[in-house]
Amino acid sequence: MNRKAIVVYGVLPALVIAGAATFHRMSRNAELDRQKAAKDAALVTVSMAPVETRPFHGTLAFTGTVLAVDRAEIKAEVSGRVTRVAVREGDRVSRGTMLAMQDEEDLLLSMQVAEAQAAQAQAQQARRDNDRAVALLEKRSVTRQFAQQAETAFHATQDASRAAASNLGLARSRFHKARIASPIAGEVAQRLVQPGEVLAPGQPVFMVVDNRRMEIQADLPAASAASVKVGQKVRFRVAGFAGPFEGAVANVAAAVALDGRTLRVRVELPNADGRLKSGLFAEGEILGNGEVQRPALPVALVRAEGQEAQVYVEEGGIARLRRVTLGPEQDGWRAVEGLAAGVKVVSQGRDQVSEGSRLRIVPEGK
């Protein structure tokens, strides 16, 4: 065997072994890269924000229903059939605007008859007065019998005139009461009547509200009587609206309720844009004068579910769900109970996080 053959047979196995080792190493590196890529793909990129200690006013929590300060439940004053309805729900009306009419044609006819009778009675009385004056003037002296007859006729004419005037007054009064009008300016919130219906006295027919000024009547614990005062600021939330509303305590009841447990206060709030509507449910706080330090999170990080919220903390690179109890909201911060100051919660990227998610934490804004 020549030297070249020996070299070939000696080197070739080494090359094969080296190539196999290289291929194995490359395959191993590719697998590691694939595993790392899969691992990285399973990570959720998030930023964290710390629970901070913030000053909050002492508060008195309350719940109540938002109502218009000026509101009118309009009821029928007389019985009768509805012959005309002039408005619909949502229509704006002025004070005195006619909303509906009962027995319009019949009452107009009755009033016209009463006016005619009154005019006729007045004419008869005037004619009697004139005849009496002429007779006295011509005779200058009359018998007692004639005088008595003249006086009886005069009184009868007066009685007829007064009766006609009374009938006219009643007809006008009934017509006025059958004309159902709004006592305030505002918006028709409810229409409870249709043409052709027969109404009974006292039957509700319309609700008119003026939503430019609203109020909440809230019942507080009787023990709060010493701490709540007219003029105190109020913050509250209404479901479906993004931000909190502000108002002020307008009235504090002069006495606690008969059960001795509650004190009613009236919170008044401006509503020039008409966003708030009567009947909405509100939750809020009456702000006290002192301040207390409480753990808090920015409002944007808190998604309230009633008086609670869910947040995520990080433990060993894993997301863990925590439920917190919400306190008052002030200046863009919401007090929380259940997390200590300094604990960090997921801020950016929280929509992609669930219990057990593996986290990759980066600085905020990255």
C-alpha positions, 0 to 999 in steps of 0.5 A: 500500500503506498503512502497516499493510500495510507494518508487517505485512509487515516484522515478520512475517518477523522474528517467524518468524525469531525463533520459529525461532531460539527453537525451535532453541535450546529443542530444542538445550537439550532435547537437551543435557539429554537427553544429560546425563541419559543421561551421568549415568545411565551413571555409577556412584555410588561411595565410595572408601577409602584403603589404609592402613598398619597394624601386623601381627605377624610371622607364619608361614603354615600350612595343615592339617586340623581334627581332634578332639583326642579321636577314636577309630577303632573296629575289630572285635576278633573275627570274627563276624556283626553282629546289632545296630547301636545307633547312627547317624551324628550320635548322641551317645554316652558312654564305654562306650556299646554301638555294635554287637554280634556273634553276640549270641545264640550268645555268650550261650548259650556263656557260659551253658553255660560258667557252668553247667560251671564251677558243676558243676565247683565242685560236684564238687570240693566233693563230692570234698573232703567225701568225702575228709574224711569217709573220713579222719575215719572211718578215721583211717588209710588205706592208701597205695593209698587215699590215692593214689586219693583224691589222684588223684581230688582233682587230677582234680576240680581240673583239671576245675574250672580248665578250666571256669573257663578256658572261662568266662573265654574265653566272657566275654572273647569276649562282651566283645570282640564287644560293640563299645563307644565308648572315649570320649564324643563323636559318631558321625562314621562308621558303617561297618557294617550288621546281617548283615555278617560282620566280620574282626578289625581291620576299622574299624566306627565313628569317634567324635569329641569336637568340643569340643576341636579341633586342627590339625597343621601342617608348618612349614619347618624354619627356623622352629624358632627362632621358633615356641613353645608358647603363641603365638597363632594365627589361621586361616580355614575356608572357609564361615565368616565370621570368623577363629578363634583358637587357640594352639600346644599342641605343637612337635615335638622333632625335624624330619621325617626329610627335614630340611625340615619341623617339625610343630606342633600347634595347639589350639583351643576349640570348645565350640559345636561349629561346627567339624567334623573334616576341614575345611581351614584356612589361618592364621598363627602370630603372632610377637611383633614388629610390621611396618607393611604396606599394608592394607584393611578386611576388609569391602572384601576378597573373598578368592579363595584368597590373592588378591582383586580391587579397583577403583581410579579412573583419570580417572573410570574404574574399573580392576580390580586384583588384590592378594595377601592377607596376614594378617588382624588386628583387622579389617584384611587386609594386601595386596600390590600396592597402595601406601598411600594408593591409593584403592579403591572401597568403597560401590557396588562391586557395581555396578562392573566394568572400565571403568565410569564413576564418580561419586565421593561421600563415604562415607555419601552 
